[in-house]
Each structure stands twice: as C-alpha cells, then as structure tokens.
Amino acid sequence: MAKLKFSPRQNSKRDAFYMTGNLFDLDPTDSEPTPGPRHQPASGNLDLESEIHPSIANFVMNSRKTAPRESLSPRSDLELELTSQTETLNFITFGSGSSGNCAYLGTRTEGILIDAGVHADTVKEQLRIHGLSTRNIKGIILTHDHTDHVKYVYPLIKKRTDIGIYCTPKTLSGMLRRHSISRRIKDYHRPIYKEFEFSLGPFRITPFDVSHDGTDNVGYYIEFSGGTTMAVATDLGCITPRVDHYMRLANHIVIESNYDARMLANGPYPMHLKARIAADNGHLDNTVTASFLASIASEKLRSVYLCHLSQDNNLPELAVETSLRALAEAGFTQVGDATGSIESRACPLQLTALPRTSTSLLFTLR
C-alpha cells in the first residue's frame, strides 16, 4: 500500500481530502506516495499520513495531466455527434404512385411507415441499404384502403406482434371488405379518429380529413419530438379547409401532384376514368397543387415533396416546373432540388417529385 503525505502547510487541503474525498483539491506537486507503516490518528485529530491504495494515489498524481477539470463533461464530442445523428429526422419513400405507396419517417433508431403498398421485401431491403431496419418501425399508419396503399400491410407486420396498424375503424372495414387481405390484421389494429392526436414512437400524430374516393380517407399532421413537423396528403381531389390548416403549420409537406390537365384530356383514358380523376374526390391537378403551395409558402416551410404522380398523365419535370413557376410568381425564387448539393442546401426551400416506382433519396428533415 502507499500513502499520501501532506506537509504541515497543507492542512486545509488535507482536511478537504479526508472530510470530502475531493481528490482534485490536491496539488500533485506538493504530495507524493511514500511507503511506510499505517498510523492511526489520535482521537479528534487527523494524522498527516494515512494509508491510500496505490491506484488512488496514481489517479491523484495523473488526473490533472490526463483530464483537466475544465475539459471534463458528461458526454464526449463523439457521443454528442452520434446522438445528433441518431436523433436526426429522416424521410425516404419506396414508391409513390398507383403501383404502390410506402414511406419511412423517423430517426436511425425508431420511426413509422406511412402506407404499405410496396412489396415487403423491397421495403426491408431498402431500409437495410440505408442503414435502417424493420426493427426501427413502431407502427404503420394508413391513409385509406386503396390497394396501392395497403396491399402489403400484413406481410410487413405478421412477425411483429409489438407493432400496430393505425387507421380509422372504417378504413379497416373497407380493407377487409374490398381486398383479399388476411383478417388477422384485426389483431394488429389500433383505431384512430380524425382530429384526435395520438402518440407513436417519437411522434405526435393528428389524422385529418381529405377528399378522396377511398373509405374514410385521412392525411396526417406529424410532430417530431425534436420540434420538426410534417403534413402528408397523398391522395386528394381538392384542397379542403382541414388540408389548408395543417399544411400551413408544417415545416415539410408531402402533397399529391397527380396529373397535368392537358395530358389527361388528350390521353387514352376512357371518359368515366378521366371524370373520376378530375373530380373533387379524385386527384390533384399540377396547377391546383402549385397554386396552393404558392399561397402557403413562408419561412416556416422548408421542403415540399410532390407525390403520387400519374404514370400516363404527368411527368416529374412538368410537375416540378409548374410548382416552381407558381412559387416564383409569389416571390419564392430560391428553391433547391432536395438533392443535398451545395447549391441546393443554400436555398431556404426544397422542392422535388418523389419517384413513382423506385426508392427516393434519404432526405434529412430539419
């Protein structure tokens, strides 16, 4: 064993050490480990020499050299960086269109799926490629009961008894009535109701009414625990007051820009299908979406994702150009393309069209 020796002029430091155990009050230049027998202090007095384990003595001698008090903190820079990356909100889509819709919204550790119309194997593989996992998924929220939004919901959750399917009771009923989906999904159902907020993973989510010809269609206003907000309306035929309300609150928007009116009018679709698409409970024309975006754009709005583009009646370039033109006319001329390039990051607002049948970039939402 070794002991710490204090000189007579170090009485205050000696007392502090024995009374509080505060090793950092010691001056390593004035104390040194020395061998010797153990001295028992007299009653009421502290001996100048007391036995100390060598590891403690070495710690006292080297602590100020290796870890100055002012540099100590509960979390290192590396830990802070990793935590920051974990808590960053990410958004990625695996398809957006009539052939299938599904997106992941969340951090590197937990998140949700929005709709489930893309093959489960594709979703799992793309999550893995982007450093994510199905283990991250805390639940699946469904917008409505059309096949391109719900077809693969059961394969995605059948081995995950810990997660649920969040949709209105009427939407669940429509799924079971209109599609050949396993009735076991009832065991995973978590009923939600329009305008009633619920919590899921790191989010607070409010479903709101949208105008479409599915069963009890909803959009979602999603609040991240870090303060970022997103509004999602994938299929809608017109801008209702509730859509307008929640879109104005959001930092990030996912909104349909389904067709170009001229392409639809001159295209091969039969008249009844053209009428359905153009109806108030059908889909949104590029110009309607663009005009709406121009009316709500503000410093709060950071990104817009145009979704559910028609394969036959639209082009990604046309949808983006229509919205860019309307935004420019409203005074918003600095709009990036959401690619993450230096030029794009310099712009306060990002705008892009989500791929119809392939996986998008992994977007970081701030």
Contacts in CASP RR format, 6 or more apart in sequence:
PFRMAT RR
TARGET T0000
AUTHOR 0000-0000-0000
METHOD contacts of the structure
MODEL  1
MAKLKFSPRQNSKRDAFYMTGNLFDLDPTDSEPTPGPRHQPASGNLDLES
EIHPSIANFVMNSRKTAPRESLSPRSDLELELTSQTETLNFITFGSGSSG
NCAYLGTRTEGILIDAGVHADTVKEQLRIHGLSTRNIKGIILTHDHTDHV
KYVYPLIKKRTDIGIYCTPKTLSGMLRRHSISRRIKDYHRPIYKEFEFSL
GPFRITPFDVSHDGTDNVGYYIEFSGGTTMAVATDLGCITPRVDHYMRLA
NHIVIESNYDARMLANGPYPMHLKARIAADNGHLDNTVTASFLASIASEK
LRSVYLCHLSQDNNLPELAVETSLRALAEAGFTQVGDATGSIESRACPLQ
LTALPRTSTSLLFTLR
1 38 0 8 1.000
1 51 0 8 1.000
1 52 0 8 1.000
1 53 0 8 1.000
1 54 0 8 1.000
2 33 0 8 1.000
2 34 0 8 1.000
2 35 0 8 1.000
2 51 0 8 1.000
2 52 0 8 1.000
2 53 0 8 1.000
2 54 0 8 1.000
2 57 0 8 1.000
3 33 0 8 1.000
3 34 0 8 1.000
3 35 0 8 1.000
3 36 0 8 1.000
3 38 0 8 1.000
3 49 0 8 1.000
3 50 0 8 1.000
3 51 0 8 1.000
3 52 0 8 1.000
3 57 0 8 1.000
4 17 0 8 1.000
4 26 0 8 1.000
4 31 0 8 1.000
4 32 0 8 1.000
4 33 0 8 1.000
4 49 0 8 1.000
4 50 0 8 1.000
4 52 0 8 1.000
4 57 0 8 1.000
4 60 0 8 1.000
5 31 0 8 1.000
5 32 0 8 1.000
5 33 0 8 1.000
5 34 0 8 1.000
5 48 0 8 1.000
5 49 0 8 1.000
6 13 0 8 1.000
6 14 0 8 1.000
6 30 0 8 1.000
6 31 0 8 1.000
6 48 0 8 1.000
6 49 0 8 1.000
7 30 0 8 1.000
8 48 0 8 1.000
10 27 0 8 1.000
10 30 0 8 1.000
10 31 0 8 1.000
13 25 0 8 1.000
13 26 0 8 1.000
13 27 0 8 1.000
13 30 0 8 1.000
14 46 0 8 1.000
14 48 0 8 1.000
15 46 0 8 1.000
16 22 0 8 1.000
16 25 0 8 1.000
17 23 0 8 1.000
17 25 0 8 1.000
17 26 0 8 1.000
18 46 0 8 1.000
18 50 0 8 1.000
23 56 0 8 1.000
23 59 0 8 1.000
23 60 0 8 1.000
23 63 0 8 1.000
24 63 0 8 1.000
24 64 0 8 1.000
24 69 0 8 1.000
26 60 0 8 1.000
28 60 0 8 1.000
28 61 0 8 1.000
28 62 0 8 1.000
28 64 0 8 1.000
28 65 0 8 1.000
31 60 0 8 1.000
33 52 0 8 1.000
33 54 0 8 1.000
33 57 0 8 1.000
33 58 0 8 1.000
33 61 0 8 1.000
34 49 0 8 1.000
36 49 0 8 1.000
38 50 0 8 1.000
38 51 0 8 1.000
39 47 0 8 1.000
39 49 0 8 1.000
39 50 0 8 1.000
40 47 0 8 1.000
41 47 0 8 1.000
41 50 0 8 1.000
75 83 0 8 1.000
85 108 0 8 1.000
86 107 0 8 1.000
86 108 0 8 1.000
86 109 0 8 1.000
87 107 0 8 1.000
87 226 0 8 1.000
88 107 0 8 1.000
88 108 0 8 1.000
88 364 0 8 1.000
88 366 0 8 1.000
89 105 0 8 1.000
89 106 0 8 1.000
89 107 0 8 1.000
89 224 0 8 1.000
89 226 0 8 1.000
89 228 0 8 1.000
89 364 0 8 1.000
89 365 0 8 1.000
89 366 0 8 1.000
90 104 0 8 1.000
90 105 0 8 1.000
90 106 0 8 1.000
90 107 0 8 1.000
90 108 0 8 1.000
90 132 0 8 1.000
90 362 0 8 1.000
90 363 0 8 1.000
90 364 0 8 1.000
90 365 0 8 1.000
91 103 0 8 1.000
91 104 0 8 1.000
91 105 0 8 1.000
91 106 0 8 1.000
91 230 0 8 1.000
91 252 0 8 1.000
91 305 0 8 1.000
91 362 0 8 1.000
91 363 0 8 1.000
91 365 0 8 1.000
92 103 0 8 1.000
92 104 0 8 1.000
92 126 0 8 1.000
92 130 0 8 1.000
92 359 0 8 1.000
92 360 0 8 1.000
92 361 0 8 1.000
92 362 0 8 1.000
92 363 0 8 1.000
93 101 0 8 1.000
93 102 0 8 1.000
93 103 0 8 1.000
93 104 0 8 1.000
93 305 0 8 1.000
93 307 0 8 1.000
93 354 0 8 1.000
93 355 0 8 1.000
93 359 0 8 1.000
93 360 0 8 1.000
94 102 0 8 1.000
94 103 0 8 1.000
94 104 0 8 1.000
94 118 0 8 1.000
94 122 0 8 1.000
94 123 0 8 1.000
94 126 0 8 1.000
94 359 0 8 1.000
94 360 0 8 1.000
95 101 0 8 1.000
95 102 0 8 1.000
95 103 0 8 1.000
95 118 0 8 1.000
95 354 0 8 1.000
95 355 0 8 1.000
95 356 0 8 1.000
95 357 0 8 1.000
95 358 0 8 1.000
95 359 0 8 1.000
95 360 0 8 1.000
96 103 0 8 1.000
96 234 0 8 1.000
96 307 0 8 1.000
96 308 0 8 1.000
96 309 0 8 1.000
96 354 0 8 1.000
96 355 0 8 1.000
96 356 0 8 1.000
96 360 0 8 1.000
97 148 0 8 1.000
97 307 0 8 1.000
97 308 0 8 1.000
97 309 0 8 1.000
97 310 0 8 1.000
97 311 0 8 1.000
97 356 0 8 1.000
97 357 0 8 1.000
98 148 0 8 1.000
98 308 0 8 1.000
98 310 0 8 1.000
98 311 0 8 1.000
99 148 0 8 1.000
99 311 0 8 1.000
99 356 0 8 1.000
99 357 0 8 1.000
100 117 0 8 1.000
100 118 0 8 1.000
100 148 0 8 1.000
100 149 0 8 1.000
100 151 0 8 1.000
100 357 0 8 1.000
101 115 0 8 1.000
101 117 0 8 1.000
101 118 0 8 1.000
101 148 0 8 1.000
101 149 0 8 1.000
101 234 0 8 1.000
101 307 0 8 1.000
101 308 0 8 1.000
102 113 0 8 1.000
102 114 0 8 1.000
102 115 0 8 1.000
102 116 0 8 1.000
102 117 0 8 1.000
102 118 0 8 1.000
102 123 0 8 1.000
102 152 0 8 1.000
103 113 0 8 1.000
103 114 0 8 1.000
103 115 0 8 1.000
103 254 0 8 1.000
104 111 0 8 1.000
104 112 0 8 1.000
104 113 0 8 1.000
104 114 0 8 1.000
104 123 0 8 1.000
104 127 0 8 1.000
104 132 0 8 1.000
104 136 0 8 1.000
104 137 0 8 1.000
105 111 0 8 1.000
105 112 0 8 1.000
105 114 0 8 1.000
105 203 0 8 1.000
105 222 0 8 1.000
105 230 0 8 1.000
106 112 0 8 1.000
106 136 0 8 1.000
106 202 0 8 1.000
106 203 0 8 1.000
106 224 0 8 1.000
107 136 0 8 1.000
107 202 0 8 1.000
108 131 0 8 1.000
108 132 0 8 1.000
108 136 0 8 1.000
109 136 0 8 1.000
110 136 0 8 1.000
110 138 0 8 1.000
110 201 0 8 1.000
110 202 0 8 1.000
111 136 0 8 1.000
111 137 0 8 1.000
111 138 0 8 1.000
111 139 0 8 1.000
111 201 0 8 1.000
111 202 0 8 1.000
111 203 0 8 1.000
112 137 0 8 1.000
112 138 0 8 1.000
112 139 0 8 1.000
112 140 0 8 1.000
112 141 0 8 1.000
112 200 0 8 1.000
112 201 0 8 1.000
112 203 0 8 1.000
113 123 0 8 1.000
113 137 0 8 1.000
113 139 0 8 1.000
113 140 0 8 1.000
113 141 0 8 1.000
113 156 0 8 1.000
114 140 0 8 1.000
114 141 0 8 1.000
114 143 0 8 1.000
114 220 0 8 1.000
114 232 0 8 1.000
114 234 0 8 1.000
115 140 0 8 1.000
115 141 0 8 1.000
115 142 0 8 1.000
115 143 0 8 1.000
115 149 0 8 1.000
115 150 0 8 1.000
115 234 0 8 1.000
116 140 0 8 1.000
116 142 0 8 1.000
116 149 0 8 1.000
116 150 0 8 1.000
116 151 0 8 1.000
116 152 0 8 1.000
116 153 0 8 1.000
116 156 0 8 1.000
117 147 0 8 1.000
117 148 0 8 1.000
117 149 0 8 1.000
117 150 0 8 1.000
117 151 0 8 1.000
117 152 0 8 1.000
117 153 0 8 1.000
118 152 0 8 1.000
119 152 0 8 1.000
119 155 0 8 1.000
120 152 0 8 1.000
120 155 0 8 1.000
120 156 0 8 1.000
122 359 0 8 1.000
123 134 0 8 1.000
123 152 0 8 1.000
123 156 0 8 1.000
124 134 0 8 1.000
126 359 0 8 1.000
127 133 0 8 1.000
127 134 0 8 1.000
127 136 0 8 1.000
130 362 0 8 1.000
134 156 0 8 1.000
134 160 0 8 1.000
137 156 0 8 1.000
137 160 0 8 1.000
137 163 0 8 1.000
138 163 0 8 1.000
138 200 0 8 1.000
138 201 0 8 1.000
139 157 0 8 1.000
139 163 0 8 1.000
139 164 0 8 1.000
139 165 0 8 1.000
139 166 0 8 1.000
139 200 0 8 1.000
139 201 0 8 1.000
140 153 0 8 1.000
140 156 0 8 1.000
140 157 0 8 1.000
140 163 0 8 1.000
140 164 0 8 1.000
140 165 0 8 1.000
140 166 0 8 1.000
141 166 0 8 1.000
141 167 0 8 1.000
141 192 0 8 1.000
141 200 0 8 1.000
141 205 0 8 1.000
141 220 0 8 1.000
142 149 0 8 1.000
142 150 0 8 1.000
142 153 0 8 1.000
142 165 0 8 1.000
142 166 0 8 1.000
142 167 0 8 1.000
142 171 0 8 1.000
142 175 0 8 1.000
143 149 0 8 1.000
143 210 0 8 1.000
143 217 0 8 1.000
143 218 0 8 1.000
143 219 0 8 1.000
143 220 0 8 1.000
143 232 0 8 1.000
143 234 0 8 1.000
143 235 0 8 1.000
144 171 0 8 1.000
144 212 0 8 1.000
144 214 0 8 1.000
144 215 0 8 1.000
144 216 0 8 1.000
144 217 0 8 1.000
144 218 0 8 1.000
144 235 0 8 1.000
145 167 0 8 1.000
145 171 0 8 1.000
145 172 0 8 1.000
145 174 0 8 1.000
145 175 0 8 1.000
145 178 0 8 1.000
145 179 0 8 1.000
145 214 0 8 1.000
145 215 0 8 1.000
145 216 0 8 1.000
146 214 0 8 1.000
146 235 0 8 1.000
147 179 0 8 1.000
149 234 0 8 1.000
149 235 0 8 1.000
150 175 0 8 1.000
150 179 0 8 1.000
150 181 0 8 1.000
151 179 0 8 1.000
151 181 0 8 1.000
153 165 0 8 1.000
153 175 0 8 1.000
153 181 0 8 1.000
153 185 0 8 1.000
154 181 0 8 1.000
154 182 0 8 1.000
154 184 0 8 1.000
154 185 0 8 1.000
157 163 0 8 1.000
157 164 0 8 1.000
157 165 0 8 1.000
157 185 0 8 1.000
157 188 0 8 1.000
158 182 0 8 1.000
158 184 0 8 1.000
163 188 0 8 1.000
164 188 0 8 1.000
164 189 0 8 1.000
164 190 0 8 1.000
165 172 0 8 1.000
165 185 0 8 1.000
165 188 0 8 1.000
165 189 0 8 1.000
165 190 0 8 1.000
166 190 0 8 1.000
166 192 0 8 1.000
166 198 0 8 1.000
166 200 0 8 1.000
166 205 0 8 1.000
167 175 0 8 1.000
167 189 0 8 1.000
167 191 0 8 1.000
167 192 0 8 1.000
167 218 0 8 1.000
168 191 0 8 1.000
168 192 0 8 1.000
168 193 0 8 1.000
168 194 0 8 1.000
168 207 0 8 1.000
168 216 0 8 1.000
168 218 0 8 1.000
169 191 0 8 1.000
170 215 0 8 1.000
170 216 0 8 1.000
171 215 0 8 1.000
171 216 0 8 1.000
171 217 0 8 1.000
171 218 0 8 1.000
172 185 0 8 1.000
172 186 0 8 1.000
172 189 0 8 1.000
172 191 0 8 1.000
173 215 0 8 1.000
174 215 0 8 1.000
175 181 0 8 1.000
175 185 0 8 1.000
175 215 0 8 1.000
176 183 0 8 1.000
176 185 0 8 1.000
176 186 0 8 1.000
178 215 0 8 1.000
190 198 0 8 1.000
192 198 0 8 1.000
192 205 0 8 1.000
192 207 0 8 1.000
193 207 0 8 1.000
194 207 0 8 1.000
194 208 0 8 1.000
194 209 0 8 1.000
194 218 0 8 1.000
195 206 0 8 1.000
195 207 0 8 1.000
195 208 0 8 1.000
196 206 0 8 1.000
196 207 0 8 1.000
197 204 0 8 1.000
197 205 0 8 1.000
197 206 0 8 1.000
198 204 0 8 1.000
198 205 0 8 1.000
199 205 0 8 1.000
202 224 0 8 1.000
202 225 0 8 1.000
202 226 0 8 1.000
203 222 0 8 1.000
203 223 0 8 1.000
203 224 0 8 1.000
203 225 0 8 1.000
204 222 0 8 1.000
204 223 0 8 1.000
205 220 0 8 1.000
205 221 0 8 1.000
205 222 0 8 1.000
205 223 0 8 1.000
206 220 0 8 1.000
206 221 0 8 1.000
206 222 0 8 1.000
206 223 0 8 1.000
206 246 0 8 1.000
207 218 0 8 1.000
207 219 0 8 1.000
207 220 0 8 1.000
208 218 0 8 1.000
208 219 0 8 1.000
208 220 0 8 1.000
208 221 0 8 1.000
208 242 0 8 1.000
208 243 0 8 1.000
208 245 0 8 1.000
208 246 0 8 1.000
209 217 0 8 1.000
209 218 0 8 1.000
209 219 0 8 1.000
209 240 0 8 1.000
209 242 0 8 1.000
210 217 0 8 1.000
210 218 0 8 1.000
210 219 0 8 1.000
210 233 0 8 1.000
210 235 0 8 1.000
210 236 0 8 1.000
210 240 0 8 1.000
210 242 0 8 1.000
210 243 0 8 1.000
211 217 0 8 1.000
211 236 0 8 1.000
211 237 0 8 1.000
211 238 0 8 1.000
211 240 0 8 1.000
211 280 0 8 1.000
211 281 0 8 1.000
211 282 0 8 1.000
212 235 0 8 1.000
212 236 0 8 1.000
212 237 0 8 1.000
212 281 0 8 1.000
212 282 0 8 1.000
213 276 0 8 1.000
213 279 0 8 1.000
213 281 0 8 1.000
213 282 0 8 1.000
214 235 0 8 1.000
217 235 0 8 1.000
217 236 0 8 1.000
219 231 0 8 1.000
219 232 0 8 1.000
219 233 0 8 1.000
219 234 0 8 1.000
219 243 0 8 1.000
219 246 0 8 1.000
220 231 0 8 1.000
220 232 0 8 1.000
221 229 0 8 1.000
221 230 0 8 1.000
221 231 0 8 1.000
221 246 0 8 1.000
221 249 0 8 1.000
221 250 0 8 1.000
222 229 0 8 1.000
222 230 0 8 1.000
222 231 0 8 1.000
222 232 0 8 1.000
223 229 0 8 1.000
224 230 0 8 1.000
224 365 0 8 1.000
228 251 0 8 1.000
228 252 0 8 1.000
228 365 0 8 1.000
228 366 0 8 1.000
229 249 0 8 1.000
229 250 0 8 1.000
229 251 0 8 1.000
229 252 0 8 1.000
230 250 0 8 1.000
230 251 0 8 1.000
230 252 0 8 1.000
230 253 0 8 1.000
230 254 0 8 1.000
230 365 0 8 1.000
231 246 0 8 1.000
231 247 0 8 1.000
231 249 0 8 1.000
231 250 0 8 1.000
231 252 0 8 1.000
231 253 0 8 1.000
231 254 0 8 1.000
231 255 0 8 1.000
232 253 0 8 1.000
232 254 0 8 1.000
232 255 0 8 1.000
233 243 0 8 1.000
233 247 0 8 1.000
233 254 0 8 1.000
233 255 0 8 1.000
233 256 0 8 1.000
234 254 0 8 1.000
234 256 0 8 1.000
234 307 0 8 1.000
234 308 0 8 1.000
235 256 0 8 1.000
235 282 0 8 1.000
235 283 0 8 1.000
235 308 0 8 1.000
236 243 0 8 1.000
236 256 0 8 1.000
236 282 0 8 1.000
236 283 0 8 1.000
236 284 0 8 1.000
237 256 0 8 1.000
237 279 0 8 1.000
237 280 0 8 1.000
237 281 0 8 1.000
237 282 0 8 1.000
237 283 0 8 1.000
237 284 0 8 1.000
238 280 0 8 1.000
238 281 0 8 1.000
238 284 0 8 1.000
238 288 0 8 1.000
239 284 0 8 1.000
239 288 0 8 1.000
239 292 0 8 1.000
244 292 0 8 1.000
244 296 0 8 1.000
247 253 0 8 1.000
247 255 0 8 1.000
247 292 0 8 1.000
247 296 0 8 1.000
248 296 0 8 1.000
248 298 0 8 1.000
250 300 0 8 1.000
250 301 0 8 1.000
251 300 0 8 1.000
251 301 0 8 1.000
251 302 0 8 1.000
251 303 0 8 1.000
251 365 0 8 1.000
251 366 0 8 1.000
252 301 0 8 1.000
252 302 0 8 1.000
252 303 0 8 1.000
252 304 0 8 1.000
252 305 0 8 1.000
252 365 0 8 1.000
253 293 0 8 1.000
253 301 0 8 1.000
253 303 0 8 1.000
253 304 0 8 1.000
253 305 0 8 1.000
254 305 0 8 1.000
254 307 0 8 1.000
254 354 0 8 1.000
255 284 0 8 1.000
255 289 0 8 1.000
255 292 0 8 1.000
255 293 0 8 1.000
255 304 0 8 1.000
255 305 0 8 1.000
255 306 0 8 1.000
255 307 0 8 1.000
256 283 0 8 1.000
256 284 0 8 1.000
256 289 0 8 1.000
256 306 0 8 1.000
256 307 0 8 1.000
256 308 0 8 1.000
257 284 0 8 1.000
257 286 0 8 1.000
257 289 0 8 1.000
257 290 0 8 1.000
257 306 0 8 1.000
257 307 0 8 1.000
257 308 0 8 1.000
257 309 0 8 1.000
257 314 0 8 1.000
257 319 0 8 1.000
257 322 0 8 1.000
257 323 0 8 1.000
257 353 0 8 1.000
258 277 0 8 1.000
258 283 0 8 1.000
258 284 0 8 1.000
258 285 0 8 1.000
258 286 0 8 1.000
258 308 0 8 1.000
258 309 0 8 1.000
258 310 0 8 1.000
258 313 0 8 1.000
258 314 0 8 1.000
259 277 0 8 1.000
259 283 0 8 1.000
259 284 0 8 1.000
259 285 0 8 1.000
259 286 0 8 1.000
259 310 0 8 1.000
259 313 0 8 1.000
259 314 0 8 1.000
260 285 0 8 1.000
260 286 0 8 1.000
260 313 0 8 1.000
260 314 0 8 1.000
260 315 0 8 1.000
260 318 0 8 1.000
260 319 0 8 1.000
260 322 0 8 1.000
261 278 0 8 1.000
261 285 0 8 1.000
261 286 0 8 1.000
261 287 0 8 1.000
263 312 0 8 1.000
263 313 0 8 1.000
263 314 0 8 1.000
263 315 0 8 1.000
264 274 0 8 1.000
264 277 0 8 1.000
264 278 0 8 1.000
264 285 0 8 1.000
264 310 0 8 1.000
264 313 0 8 1.000
265 274 0 8 1.000
267 312 0 8 1.000
267 313 0 8 1.000
268 312 0 8 1.000
269 277 0 8 1.000
269 312 0 8 1.000
269 313 0 8 1.000
276 282 0 8 1.000
277 283 0 8 1.000
277 310 0 8 1.000
277 313 0 8 1.000
278 285 0 8 1.000
283 308 0 8 1.000
283 310 0 8 1.000
286 314 0 8 1.000
286 318 0 8 1.000
286 319 0 8 1.000
286 322 0 8 1.000
286 323 0 8 1.000
287 322 0 8 1.000
287 326 0 8 1.000
289 306 0 8 1.000
289 319 0 8 1.000
289 322 0 8 1.000
289 323 0 8 1.000
290 322 0 8 1.000
290 323 0 8 1.000
290 325 0 8 1.000
290 326 0 8 1.000
290 327 0 8 1.000
291 326 0 8 1.000
293 304 0 8 1.000
293 323 0 8 1.000
293 326 0 8 1.000
293 327 0 8 1.000
294 326 0 8 1.000
294 327 0 8 1.000
294 329 0 8 1.000
294 330 0 8 1.000
294 332 0 8 1.000
295 330 0 8 1.000
297 327 0 8 1.000
297 330 0 8 1.000
297 332 0 8 1.000
297 349 0 8 1.000
299 348 0 8 1.000
301 349 0 8 1.000
302 348 0 8 1.000
302 349 0 8 1.000
302 350 0 8 1.000
302 365 0 8 1.000
302 366 0 8 1.000
303 338 0 8 1.000
303 349 0 8 1.000
303 350 0 8 1.000
303 351 0 8 1.000
303 352 0 8 1.000
303 363 0 8 1.000
303 365 0 8 1.000
304 323 0 8 1.000
304 349 0 8 1.000
304 350 0 8 1.000
304 351 0 8 1.000
304 352 0 8 1.000
305 338 0 8 1.000
305 352 0 8 1.000
305 353 0 8 1.000
305 354 0 8 1.000
305 363 0 8 1.000
306 316 0 8 1.000
306 319 0 8 1.000
306 320 0 8 1.000
306 323 0 8 1.000
306 351 0 8 1.000
306 352 0 8 1.000
306 353 0 8 1.000
306 354 0 8 1.000
307 353 0 8 1.000
307 354 0 8 1.000
309 315 0 8 1.000
309 316 0 8 1.000
309 319 0 8 1.000
309 353 0 8 1.000
309 354 0 8 1.000
309 356 0 8 1.000
311 356 0 8 1.000
316 353 0 8 1.000
316 355 0 8 1.000
319 353 0 8 1.000
320 351 0 8 1.000
320 352 0 8 1.000
320 353 0 8 1.000
323 351 0 8 1.000
324 335 0 8 1.000
324 351 0 8 1.000
327 333 0 8 1.000
327 335 0 8 1.000
327 349 0 8 1.000
327 351 0 8 1.000
328 335 0 8 1.000
332 349 0 8 1.000
334 346 0 8 1.000
334 347 0 8 1.000
334 348 0 8 1.000
334 349 0 8 1.000
335 347 0 8 1.000
335 349 0 8 1.000
335 350 0 8 1.000
335 351 0 8 1.000
336 343 0 8 1.000
336 344 0 8 1.000
336 347 0 8 1.000
336 349 0 8 1.000
336 350 0 8 1.000
336 351 0 8 1.000
337 344 0 8 1.000
337 350 0 8 1.000
337 351 0 8 1.000
337 352 0 8 1.000
338 344 0 8 1.000
338 350 0 8 1.000
338 351 0 8 1.000
338 352 0 8 1.000
338 361 0 8 1.000
338 363 0 8 1.000
339 352 0 8 1.000
339 361 0 8 1.000
344 350 0 8 1.000
354 360 0 8 1.000
END
